Amino acid sequence: MAEQQEQHAVDLDQNQFCCSVCLELLKEPVTIPCGHNYCKGCIEGCWKQKEKKGKYSCPQCRETFTTRPVLKRNNMLAELVEKLKKSGLQRPSPPAAEACAGPADVACDFCSGTKRHKATMSCLTCLVSYCPAHLEPHHSVPVLKKHQLVSATIPLQEKMCTKHNKLMEIYCQTDKKCICYLCVIDEHKSHRTVSAAAERAVEQKQLTVNQKKVQERQKERENELNELLQALKAFKSCSQPAVKICDKVFDELISSMKKKRTLVKQLIKAQEHTAVCQAEELQLKLKDEITKLKIRDTDLEQLSHTDNHIHFIQTFQSLSTPCESPDWPTGPVVHPQRSTFKPVTDCVSKLRDDIQGLLKDTSHSICATVSTIDVVLPPVPKTREEFLRYCRPLTLDENSVSQYLSISQEYRRVTYEDYNRYYSNHLDRFTNCRQVLCREGLSERCYWEVTLSGHTWSVAVSYKDISRSSSYESEFENNESWSLECSPDGYTFQPNSRGMAVSGSPSSKIGVFLDYKSGTLSFYNVSDSMTLLHKEHTTFTQPLYPGLGLKNGSSGHYAELVKLW
């Protein structure tokens, strides 16, 4: 029992003889005018930091001194500390790893040395940050208990007014910034101000709203992520079978071509064998015939030199009969013009050209179809500036313009004329409709604008091979074109021969955005802002050519491609 009391007394002595700055047993203990004791080096280090301000205070009770107190050694404390050290029961220092402040931490203002402890609380009254050990007086000293403590999340210097070096507790709603109470009577005198707590309450409500929006956005993004993962999974699952099917089709084509090649080779070889056999047979007949003719020629030569007239007459009659075979064909037996296989190679060459032409015609459609299959598409433009990123030069095709229209020198404006203009004949020219196409075919994203002057113009896109000479009022009313008819009475979208009314205020400028891969075509009313008039979803199989057409108008009415590039 006596040992426990003695140990308890030693513990009490130990706590009383520790410096509140370094938390170690006092070294060269000194007493300042308020009565508190410190290590001589610790208190001098604290006051050295405050020399510029000219104010010195006690780290514990905060009593201030106008002049720097003279430090005198406390001999009694020094002797007691020595006795405590000799007892061997002095308190060990706190673990450095546990208390050391990192680069992102707020360091304790009372800790001395290069390795300061991490501050956990800041006192808004003392304007100092404390580690747990140096914060202890704020829990035990009655005066310090009344101080306002907050978590030490940021350095107190960031909460201080740079001009007055005071804590910023006021919010200026006029300038939207935090200020101190001296700023209120200074440059913010006539401004609308509230306490930081009041502003926090208002912004706390907004934070709740913003947090809800963030959570909703997060949920949307999570849903989009799930959709993306599912789409990617489906994309991967269908791409490999598509490759196998394409391989099979092309293998079948190659196999078919190889079979045809083998068949042609066999036919040529068979024909060669037949012709050679016939030629060899004919060769034997010709040789036999030549031999007979040589004998007949010799006999006739000998007969021509005989002197016996009776013998000449009798022999000549027998030599006058034909010596040729009776089944020998009349006329030539060899046909030089038919003894070559050039017609066959010409047929094979034509087959090659036809197949290459077919492959060329279908390759673009195949490539365009493949390119439309995407998992991730670029974001859809929302502002005119974003749309303008997809603009490209467009020019009107003079070979397609109707004789009722004229094109400007820049190939951007088409104007209606009262008289028929002379144009050379061309397969691409519109003959019965007042229309024109652009030269450029589009198979990517593209944006362009058209200004209109007249009663009813059609702003359209179409395939290259649409009709040019039908009796319809417009060639843009079919399954190979898409047009928006614009008139003072409103808009009509023409996906085919059936029109569809489109709501929207009349405009003299129309914007068109084509997203070929996603299969969308959008028309906009372009003014101070862009208003969507109609958006069409379909699948494009050929390049699209922008077009313009006049349905109702008079001389001088025009449509023009706006130069955006």
VEXDREN-2710 file (C-alpha; in Angstrom, 1 decimal):
% VEXDREN-2710
k/r/px/py/pz
1/MET/0.0/0.0/0.0
2/ALA/2.8/2.4/0.9
3/GLU/4.6/1.5/-2.4
4/GLN/1.4/2.4/-4.4
5/GLN/1.1/5.7/-2.7
6/GLU/4.8/6.5/-3.3
7/GLN/4.5/5.6/-7.0
8/HIS/1.4/7.8/-7.3
9/ALA/3.2/10.7/-5.7
10/VAL/6.1/10.3/-8.1
11/ASP/3.6/10.3/-11.1
12/LEU/2.1/13.5/-9.8
13/ASP/5.5/15.1/-9.4
14/GLN/6.4/14.0/-12.9
15/ASN/3.3/15.7/-14.5
16/GLN/4.0/18.9/-12.5
17/PHE/7.6/19.2/-13.5
18/CYS/7.1/18.8/-17.3
19/CYS/7.5/21.8/-19.7
20/SER/4.2/22.4/-21.4
21/VAL/6.1/23.3/-24.7
22/CYS/8.4/20.3/-25.1
23/LEU/6.4/18.0/-22.8
24/GLU/9.7/16.8/-21.3
25/LEU/11.1/17.2/-17.8
26/LEU/12.2/20.8/-17.3
27/LYS/15.7/21.6/-18.5
28/GLU/17.2/24.8/-16.9
29/PRO/13.8/25.6/-15.4
30/VAL/12.9/29.3/-15.4
31/THR/9.8/31.1/-14.0
32/ILE/8.1/34.0/-15.9
33/PRO/6.1/36.8/-14.2
34/CYS/2.7/35.0/-14.3
35/GLY/4.2/32.1/-12.3
36/HIS/4.4/29.4/-14.9
37/ASN/7.6/27.4/-15.5
38/TYR/9.3/26.4/-18.7
39/CYS/12.6/25.2/-20.1
40/LYS/14.8/28.2/-20.7
41/GLY/15.3/27.1/-24.3
42/CYS/11.6/26.5/-25.0
43/ILE/10.3/29.8/-23.7
44/GLU/13.1/31.7/-25.5
45/GLY/12.2/29.9/-28.7
46/CYS/8.5/30.8/-28.4
47/TRP/9.2/34.5/-27.7
48/LYS/11.8/34.6/-30.5
49/GLN/9.0/33.9/-33.0
50/LYS/7.0/36.9/-31.6
51/GLU/9.7/39.5/-31.5
52/LYS/8.5/41.1/-34.7
53/LYS/5.0/41.8/-33.1
54/GLY/6.6/43.2/-29.9
55/LYS/4.3/41.2/-27.7
56/TYR/5.2/38.4/-25.3
57/SER/2.7/36.1/-23.6
58/CYS/2.6/33.0/-21.5
59/PRO/1.9/29.9/-23.7
60/GLN/-0.5/28.5/-21.0
61/CYS/-2.5/31.4/-19.5
62/ARG/-1.9/33.9/-22.4
63/GLU/-1.0/36.7/-20.1
64/THR/0.8/39.3/-22.1
65/PHE/3.9/41.4/-21.2
66/THR/4.7/44.7/-22.8
67/THR/8.4/44.1/-22.4
68/ARG/10.3/40.9/-22.7
69/PRO/10.6/39.5/-19.1
70/VAL/14.1/38.7/-17.8
71/LEU/14.4/34.9/-17.3
72/LYS/15.9/33.7/-14.0
73/ARG/16.8/30.1/-13.1
74/ASN/14.4/28.4/-10.6
75/ASN/16.9/26.6/-8.4
76/MET/14.3/24.7/-6.4
77/LEU/12.7/23.3/-9.4
78/ALA/16.0/22.4/-10.9
79/GLU/16.9/20.4/-7.8
80/LEU/13.5/18.6/-7.7
81/VAL/13.9/17.7/-11.4
82/GLU/17.4/16.2/-10.8
83/LYS/16.0/14.1/-8.0
84/LEU/13.2/12.9/-10.2
85/LYS/15.6/12.0/-12.9
86/LYS/17.8/10.0/-10.5
87/SER/14.7/8.0/-9.4
88/GLY/14.6/6.5/-13.0
89/LEU/10.8/6.9/-13.3
90/GLN/10.7/9.8/-15.8
91/ARG/8.0/9.6/-18.5
92/PRO/9.3/8.5/-21.9
93/SER/8.9/10.8/-24.9
94/PRO/5.9/10.2/-27.1
95/PRO/6.6/8.0/-30.2
96/ALA/7.9/10.1/-33.0
97/ALA/6.2/8.1/-35.7
98/GLU/2.8/8.6/-34.0
99/ALA/3.1/12.4/-33.4
100/CYS/5.3/13.6/-36.3
101/ALA/3.4/15.9/-38.7
102/GLY/3.5/15.1/-42.4
103/PRO/3.6/17.5/-45.4
104/ALA/-0.2/17.6/-45.7
105/ASP/-0.8/17.9/-41.9
106/VAL/-1.1/21.0/-39.7
107/ALA/1.9/21.1/-37.4
108/CYS/1.6/22.0/-33.7
109/ASP/2.6/25.6/-33.1
110/PHE/4.0/24.8/-29.6
111/CYS/6.3/21.9/-30.6
112/SER/9.9/23.0/-30.9
113/GLY/12.6/21.4/-33.1
114/THR/12.6/20.3/-36.7
115/LYS/10.1/17.5/-36.1
116/ARG/6.9/19.0/-34.8
117/HIS/3.9/16.9/-33.9
118/LYS/0.6/16.8/-35.8
119/ALA/-2.0/19.3/-34.6
120/THR/-5.4/17.9/-34.0
121/MET/-7.3/21.0/-32.8
122/SER/-7.0/24.7/-33.4
123/CYS/-8.1/27.4/-30.9
124/LEU/-9.9/30.3/-32.5
125/THR/-9.3/32.3/-29.4
126/CYS/-5.6/31.7/-29.0
127/LEU/-5.2/31.5/-32.8
128/VAL/-2.9/28.5/-32.3
129/SER/-3.0/24.9/-33.4
130/TYR/-2.2/22.2/-30.8
131/CYS/-1.1/18.6/-30.8
132/PRO/-3.0/16.4/-28.2
133/ALA/-0.3/16.9/-25.5
134/HIS/-0.2/20.7/-25.8
135/LEU/-4.0/20.8/-26.0
136/GLU/-4.3/19.3/-22.5
137/PRO/-4.3/22.8/-20.7
138/HIS/-7.5/23.7/-22.7
139/HIS/-9.2/20.7/-21.0
140/SER/-7.9/21.4/-17.5
141/VAL/-7.4/25.2/-17.1
142/PRO/-10.9/26.8/-16.4
143/VAL/-10.0/29.9/-18.4
144/LEU/-8.9/27.9/-21.4
145/LYS/-12.0/25.7/-21.3
146/LYS/-14.0/28.6/-22.6
147/HIS/-12.0/28.9/-25.8
148/GLN/-13.5/27.8/-29.1
149/LEU/-11.8/24.7/-30.5
150/VAL/-12.1/23.4/-34.1
151/SER/-10.5/20.6/-36.0
152/ALA/-7.1/21.4/-37.4
153/THR/-7.9/20.7/-41.0
154/ILE/-6.1/23.7/-42.5
155/PRO/-3.5/26.0/-41.2
156/LEU/-4.9/28.9/-39.2
157/GLN/-3.0/31.3/-41.4
158/GLU/-5.5/30.5/-44.2
159/LYS/-8.3/31.6/-41.9
160/MET/-6.6/34.9/-41.1
161/CYS/-7.2/38.2/-42.9
162/THR/-4.0/39.1/-44.6
163/LYS/-4.5/42.8/-44.1
164/HIS/-5.5/42.9/-40.4
165/ASN/-4.1/39.6/-39.3
166/LYS/-7.5/38.8/-37.6
167/LEU/-9.7/35.7/-37.8
168/MET/-12.1/35.9/-40.7
169/GLU/-15.6/35.4/-39.2
170/ILE/-17.6/37.6/-41.6
171/TYR/-18.8/36.9/-45.1
172/CYS/-19.2/39.8/-47.6
173/GLN/-22.1/38.9/-49.9
174/THR/-21.3/41.8/-52.1
175/ASP/-17.8/40.7/-52.9
176/LYS/-18.4/37.0/-52.2
177/LYS/-15.4/36.6/-49.9
178/CYS/-14.6/36.0/-46.2
179/ILE/-13.4/39.0/-44.2
180/CYS/-12.6/39.9/-40.6
181/TYR/-14.5/42.3/-38.4
182/LEU/-12.1/45.2/-39.1
183/CYS/-12.7/44.8/-42.9
184/VAL/-16.4/45.5/-42.2
185/ILE/-15.6/49.0/-40.9
186/ASP/-12.9/49.5/-43.6
187/GLU/-13.3/48.8/-47.4
188/HIS/-16.4/46.7/-46.9
189/LYS/-18.2/49.3/-44.9
190/SER/-21.3/49.7/-47.2
191/HIS/-21.4/46.1/-48.4
192/ARG/-24.0/43.5/-47.5
193/THR/-22.4/41.3/-44.8
194/VAL/-23.5/38.3/-42.7
195/SER/-21.8/36.1/-40.2
196/ALA/-19.8/33.1/-41.6
197/ALA/-22.2/30.8/-39.7
198/ALA/-25.2/32.4/-41.4
199/GLU/-23.7/32.1/-44.8
200/ARG/-22.7/28.5/-44.0
201/ALA/-26.3/27.8/-43.2
202/VAL/-27.5/29.1/-46.6
203/GLU/-24.7/27.4/-48.5
204/GLN/-25.4/24.2/-46.5
205/LYS/-28.8/24.1/-48.1
206/GLN/-27.3/24.6/-51.5
207/LEU/-24.8/21.9/-50.7
208/THR/-27.6/19.5/-50.1
209/VAL/-29.2/20.4/-53.5
210/ASN/-25.8/20.1/-55.2
211/GLN/-25.1/16.8/-53.5
212/LYS/-28.4/15.5/-54.7
213/LYS/-27.6/16.5/-58.2
214/VAL/-24.2/14.9/-57.9
215/GLN/-25.7/11.7/-56.7
216/GLU/-28.2/11.7/-59.5
217/ARG/-25.4/12.4/-62.0
218/GLN/-23.4/9.7/-60.4
219/LYS/-26.3/7.3/-60.8
220/GLU/-26.7/8.3/-64.4
221/ARG/-23.0/7.7/-65.0
222/GLU/-23.2/4.3/-63.3
223/ASN/-26.1/3.4/-65.5
224/GLU/-24.2/4.6/-68.6
225/LEU/-21.2/2.6/-67.4
226/ASN/-23.3/-0.6/-67.1
227/GLU/-24.8/0.1/-70.5
228/LEU/-21.3/0.6/-71.9
229/LEU/-20.1/-2.6/-70.4
230/GLN/-23.1/-4.5/-71.7
231/ALA/-22.7/-2.9/-75.2
232/LEU/-19.0/-3.7/-75.2
233/LYS/-19.7/-7.3/-74.2
234/ALA/-22.3/-7.6/-76.9
235/PHE/-20.0/-5.9/-79.4
236/LYS/-17.2/-8.4/-78.6
237/SER/-19.6/-11.4/-78.7
238/CYS/-20.9/-10.5/-82.2
239/SER/-17.7/-9.3/-83.8
240/GLN/-16.0/-12.7/-83.8
241/PRO/-19.0/-14.5/-85.4
242/ALA/-19.2/-11.7/-88.0
243/VAL/-15.5/-12.3/-88.8
244/LYS/-16.1/-16.0/-89.2
245/ILE/-19.2/-15.5/-91.4
246/CYS/-17.3/-13.0/-93.6
247/ASP/-14.4/-15.5/-93.8
248/LYS/-16.8/-18.2/-94.8
249/VAL/-18.4/-16.1/-97.5
250/PHE/-15.1/-15.0/-98.9
251/ASP/-13.8/-18.5/-98.7
252/GLU/-16.8/-19.7/-100.7
253/LEU/-16.2/-17.0/-103.2
254/ILE/-12.5/-17.9/-103.5
255/SER/-13.5/-21.6/-103.7
256/SER/-16.0/-20.9/-106.4
257/MET/-13.4/-18.8/-108.3
258/LYS/-10.9/-21.7/-108.0
259/LYS/-13.5/-24.2/-109.3
260/LYS/-14.2/-21.9/-112.2
261/ARG/-10.5/-21.5/-112.9
262/THR/-10.1/-25.3/-112.8
263/LEU/-13.1/-25.8/-115.1
264/VAL/-11.7/-23.3/-117.6
265/LYS/-8.3/-24.9/-117.5
266/GLN/-9.9/-28.4/-118.1
267/LEU/-12.0/-27.1/-121.0
268/ILE/-8.9/-25.5/-122.6
269/LYS/-6.9/-28.7/-122.1
270/ALA/-9.7/-30.9/-123.4
271/GLN/-10.1/-28.6/-126.5
272/GLU/-6.4/-28.8/-127.0
273/HIS/-6.4/-32.6/-126.8
274/THR/-9.3/-32.8/-129.3
275/ALA/-7.7/-30.3/-131.7
276/VAL/-4.3/-32.1/-131.5
277/CYS/-5.9/-35.5/-132.2
278/GLN/-7.8/-34.0/-135.2
279/ALA/-4.6/-32.4/-136.4
280/GLU/-2.6/-35.5/-136.1
281/GLU/-5.2/-37.5/-138.0
282/LEU/-5.3/-34.9/-140.7
283/GLN/-1.6/-34.8/-140.8
284/LEU/-1.4/-38.5/-141.7
285/LYS/-4.0/-38.0/-144.4
286/LEU/-2.2/-35.1/-145.8
287/LYS/1.1/-37.0/-145.9
288/ASP/-0.6/-40.0/-147.6
289/GLU/-2.2/-37.6/-150.1
290/ILE/1.1/-35.9/-150.8
291/THR/2.7/-39.2/-151.5
292/LYS/0.0/-40.2/-154.0
293/LEU/0.3/-36.8/-155.6
294/LYS/4.1/-37.1/-156.0
295/ILE/3.7/-40.5/-157.6
296/ARG/1.0/-39.1/-160.0
297/ASP/3.3/-36.2/-160.8
298/THR/6.1/-38.6/-161.6
299/ASP/3.9/-40.7/-163.8
300/LEU/2.6/-37.7/-165.7
301/GLU/6.2/-36.4/-166.1
302/GLN/7.2/-39.7/-167.6
303/LEU/4.2/-39.9/-169.8
304/SER/4.9/-36.5/-171.2
305/HIS/8.1/-37.7/-172.7
306/THR/6.8/-40.9/-174.4
307/ASP/6.8/-41.1/-178.2
308/ASN/4.2/-43.8/-178.5
309/HIS/0.9/-41.9/-179.2
310/ILE/-1.3/-45.0/-178.5
311/HIS/0.4/-45.6/-175.2
312/PHE/0.1/-41.9/-174.3
313/ILE/-3.6/-41.9/-175.0
314/GLN/-4.3/-45.1/-173.1
315/THR/-2.2/-44.2/-170.1
316/PHE/-3.4/-40.6/-169.8
317/GLN/-7.0/-41.7/-169.4
318/SER/-6.1/-43.8/-166.4
319/LEU/-3.9/-41.0/-165.0
320/SER/-6.7/-38.4/-165.4
321/THR/-8.9/-39.8/-162.6
322/PRO/-8.5/-38.0/-159.2
323/CYS/-6.1/-39.5/-156.8
324/GLU/-7.6/-37.7/-153.7
325/SER/-9.7/-39.4/-151.1
326/PRO/-13.4/-39.1/-151.9
327/ASP/-14.2/-37.9/-148.3
328/TRP/-11.7/-35.0/-148.4
329/PRO/-13.5/-31.8/-147.4
330/THR/-13.8/-29.1/-150.0
331/GLY/-12.1/-25.8/-149.2
332/PRO/-9.4/-25.1/-146.6
333/VAL/-9.0/-27.5/-143.7
334/VAL/-7.1/-25.1/-141.4
335/HIS/-8.7/-22.0/-139.8
336/PRO/-5.9/-19.6/-138.6
337/GLN/-8.3/-17.1/-137.1
338/ARG/-9.7/-19.7/-134.9
339/SER/-6.5/-21.4/-133.8
340/THR/-5.9/-19.0/-130.9
341/PHE/-7.4/-18.8/-127.4
342/LYS/-7.5/-15.0/-127.2
343/PRO/-11.4/-14.9/-127.2
344/VAL/-11.2/-17.2/-124.1
345/THR/-8.7/-14.9/-122.3
346/ASP/-10.8/-11.9/-123.3
347/CYS/-13.8/-13.5/-121.7
348/VAL/-11.8/-14.2/-118.5
349/SER/-10.4/-10.7/-118.5
350/LYS/-13.9/-9.3/-118.8
351/LEU/-15.0/-11.5/-115.9
352/ARG/-12.1/-10.1/-113.8
353/ASP/-13.0/-6.5/-114.7
354/ASP/-16.7/-7.1/-113.8
355/ILE/-15.8/-8.7/-110.5
356/GLN/-13.4/-5.9/-109.6
357/GLY/-16.0/-3.3/-110.5
358/LEU/-18.6/-5.1/-108.4
359/LEU/-16.1/-5.2/-105.5
360/LYS/-15.3/-1.5/-105.9
361/ASP/-19.0/-0.6/-105.9
362/THR/-19.8/-2.7/-102.9
363/SER/-16.7/-2.0/-100.9
364/HIS/-17.7/1.5/-99.9
365/SER/-21.1/0.3/-98.8
366/ILE/-19.4/-2.5/-96.7
367/CYS/-16.9/-0.1/-95.2
368/ALA/-19.6/2.5/-94.4
369/THR/-21.8/-0.2/-92.8
370/VAL/-18.9/-1.4/-90.7
371/SER/-17.9/2.1/-89.6
372/THR/-21.4/2.7/-88.3
373/ILE/-21.0/0.0/-85.7
374/ASP/-19.6/1.8/-82.7
375/VAL/-19.7/1.2/-78.9
376/VAL/-18.7/4.8/-78.0
377/LEU/-19.8/7.7/-80.1
378/PRO/-18.5/11.3/-79.6
379/PRO/-20.8/13.6/-77.7
380/VAL/-23.5/15.3/-79.6
381/PRO/-22.8/19.0/-80.1
382/LYS/-25.0/21.4/-78.1
383/THR/-23.8/24.9/-78.9
384/ARG/-23.2/26.5/-82.3
385/GLU/-19.5/26.7/-81.6
386/GLU/-19.4/22.9/-81.1
387/PHE/-21.4/22.4/-84.3
388/LEU/-19.0/24.6/-86.2
389/ARG/-16.2/22.1/-85.4
390/TYR/-17.8/19.8/-88.0
391/CYS/-18.2/22.3/-90.8
392/ARG/-16.5/21.7/-94.1
393/PRO/-16.4/23.4/-97.5
394/LEU/-19.4/22.7/-99.7
395/THR/-19.9/23.7/-103.3
396/LEU/-22.9/23.4/-105.7
397/ASP/-22.5/21.1/-108.6
398/GLU/-23.1/23.0/-111.9
399/ASN/-23.6/19.6/-113.7
400/SER/-26.7/18.9/-111.6
401/VAL/-28.3/22.4/-111.5
402/SER/-31.7/22.9/-113.2
403/GLN/-32.0/25.2/-116.3
404/TYR/-34.4/27.3/-114.2
405/LEU/-31.6/28.2/-111.7
406/SER/-28.3/29.9/-111.9
407/ILE/-25.2/29.4/-109.7
408/SER/-22.9/32.1/-108.4
409/GLN/-19.2/32.2/-109.2
410/GLU/-18.4/30.9/-105.7
411/TYR/-20.7/27.9/-106.3
412/ARG/-22.5/28.6/-103.0
413/ARG/-25.7/30.6/-104.1
414/VAL/-28.4/29.3/-106.4
415/THR/-31.0/31.9/-107.8
416/TYR/-34.3/31.4/-109.6
417/GLU/-34.5/33.0/-113.0
418/ASP/-37.6/33.9/-115.1
419/TYR/-36.0/32.4/-118.3
420/ASN/-34.3/29.1/-119.0
421/ARG/-30.6/29.1/-118.9
422/TYR/-28.5/27.1/-121.3
423/TYR/-26.5/24.3/-119.8
424/SER/-24.8/21.4/-121.6
425/ASN/-26.5/18.1/-121.4
426/HIS/-25.4/16.0/-118.5
427/LEU/-26.7/12.8/-116.9
428/ASP/-26.7/14.5/-113.4
429/ARG/-28.8/17.5/-114.4
430/PHE/-32.3/18.0/-113.0
431/THR/-34.6/18.6/-116.0
432/ASN/-38.1/19.1/-114.6
433/CYS/-37.4/20.2/-111.0
434/ARG/-35.7/23.4/-109.8
435/GLN/-33.0/21.6/-107.8
436/VAL/-29.3/21.3/-107.4
437/LEU/-26.9/19.0/-105.5
438/CYS/-23.5/19.6/-104.0
439/ARG/-20.4/18.1/-105.4
440/GLU/-19.3/16.7/-102.0
441/GLY/-20.5/13.3/-100.8
442/LEU/-20.7/13.0/-97.0
443/SER/-20.2/9.9/-94.9
444/GLU/-18.9/11.4/-91.6
445/ARG/-20.1/14.1/-89.2
446/CYS/-20.8/17.4/-91.0
447/TYR/-22.6/20.6/-90.2
448/TRP/-23.6/23.3/-92.7
449/GLU/-26.0/26.3/-92.8
450/VAL/-28.3/27.7/-95.5
451/THR/-29.8/31.1/-95.8
452/LEU/-33.1/31.3/-97.7
453/SER/-34.9/34.0/-99.6
454/GLY/-38.2/33.1/-101.2
455/HIS/-41.5/31.3/-100.5
456/THR/-40.7/27.6/-100.2
457/TRP/-37.3/26.1/-100.4
458/SER/-36.2/22.5/-99.7
459/VAL/-33.0/21.9/-97.7
460/ALA/-32.2/18.3/-98.3
461/VAL/-29.7/15.4/-98.5
462/SER/-29.9/12.5/-101.0
463/TYR/-28.0/9.7/-102.6
464/LYS/-26.2/10.4/-105.8
465/ASP/-28.4/8.2/-108.0
466/ILE/-31.8/9.8/-107.3
467/SER/-34.0/10.5/-110.3
468/ARG/-33.2/13.5/-112.4
469/SER/-36.1/13.7/-114.9
470/SER/-39.3/12.5/-113.3
471/SER/-42.5/14.5/-113.6
472/TYR/-42.8/15.1/-109.9
473/GLU/-42.5/18.7/-108.5
474/SER/-39.5/17.6/-106.4
475/GLU/-37.0/14.8/-106.6
476/PHE/-36.5/15.0/-102.8
477/GLU/-39.7/13.1/-102.1
478/ASN/-38.6/9.5/-102.2
479/ASN/-36.8/6.8/-100.1
480/GLU/-33.4/8.0/-101.2
481/SER/-33.6/11.5/-99.9
482/TRP/-34.6/13.5/-96.8
483/SER/-35.6/17.2/-97.0
484/LEU/-37.1/19.9/-94.9
485/GLU/-39.5/22.3/-96.8
486/CYS/-39.2/25.8/-95.4
487/SER/-42.0/28.4/-96.0
488/PRO/-43.4/31.4/-94.2
489/ASP/-46.3/29.1/-93.1
490/GLY/-44.0/26.6/-91.4
491/TYR/-42.0/23.5/-92.0
492/THR/-42.6/20.1/-93.5
493/PHE/-40.2/17.1/-93.3
494/GLN/-40.2/14.8/-96.3
495/PRO/-38.7/11.4/-95.6
496/ASN/-40.6/10.0/-98.6
497/SER/-43.7/10.9/-100.6
498/ARG/-45.6/11.6/-97.4
499/GLY/-44.9/14.9/-95.7
500/MET/-44.8/15.4/-91.9
501/ALA/-45.6/18.8/-90.3
502/VAL/-42.8/20.2/-88.1
503/SER/-43.4/22.8/-85.5
504/GLY/-41.2/25.9/-85.2
505/SER/-41.1/29.6/-86.0
506/PRO/-40.1/30.5/-89.6
507/SER/-36.4/31.3/-90.1
508/SER/-34.3/32.5/-92.9
509/LYS/-31.3/30.4/-91.8
510/ILE/-31.4/26.7/-91.4
511/GLY/-28.6/24.6/-89.8
512/VAL/-28.2/20.9/-90.8
513/PHE/-26.1/18.4/-88.8
514/LEU/-25.4/15.0/-90.3
515/ASP/-24.1/12.2/-88.1
516/TYR/-23.6/9.5/-90.7
517/LYS/-22.4/6.8/-88.4
518/SER/-25.2/7.1/-85.8
519/GLY/-27.7/7.5/-88.6
520/THR/-29.1/10.9/-87.5
521/LEU/-30.0/14.0/-89.5
522/SER/-31.0/17.1/-87.6
523/PHE/-32.4/20.5/-88.8
524/TYR/-32.1/23.6/-86.7
525/ASN/-33.5/27.1/-86.6
526/VAL/-30.4/29.3/-86.4
527/SER/-30.8/32.7/-84.8
528/ASP/-29.3/33.9/-81.5
529/SER/-29.5/30.3/-80.4
530/MET/-30.0/27.0/-82.1
531/THR/-33.5/25.4/-81.9
532/LEU/-34.0/21.9/-83.0
533/LEU/-36.8/21.6/-85.6
534/HIS/-36.5/17.9/-86.5
535/LYS/-34.2/14.9/-85.9
536/GLU/-34.5/11.9/-88.2
537/HIS/-33.1/8.5/-87.2
538/THR/-32.3/6.0/-90.0
539/THR/-29.6/3.9/-91.6
540/PHE/-27.6/5.4/-94.5
541/THR/-26.1/3.0/-97.0
542/GLN/-24.5/5.5/-99.5
543/PRO/-22.7/8.8/-99.2
544/LEU/-25.2/11.7/-98.9
545/TYR/-25.1/14.8/-101.0
546/PRO/-26.5/18.1/-99.7
547/GLY/-29.2/19.6/-102.0
548/LEU/-31.4/22.7/-102.4
549/GLY/-34.7/22.9/-104.2
550/LEU/-37.2/25.7/-105.0
551/LYS/-40.9/24.7/-105.0
552/ASN/-42.6/28.1/-104.9
553/GLY/-40.9/31.4/-105.7
554/SER/-40.3/34.2/-108.1
555/SER/-37.3/35.7/-109.9
556/GLY/-34.5/36.7/-107.6
557/HIS/-35.3/34.3/-104.9
558/TYR/-32.2/32.4/-103.7
559/ALA/-30.7/29.9/-101.3
560/GLU/-27.1/30.1/-100.3
561/LEU/-24.6/27.9/-98.5
562/VAL/-23.2/30.0/-95.6
563/LYS/-19.4/30.1/-95.7
564/LEU/-18.4/28.7/-92.2
565/TRP/-14.9/27.4/-93.1
END
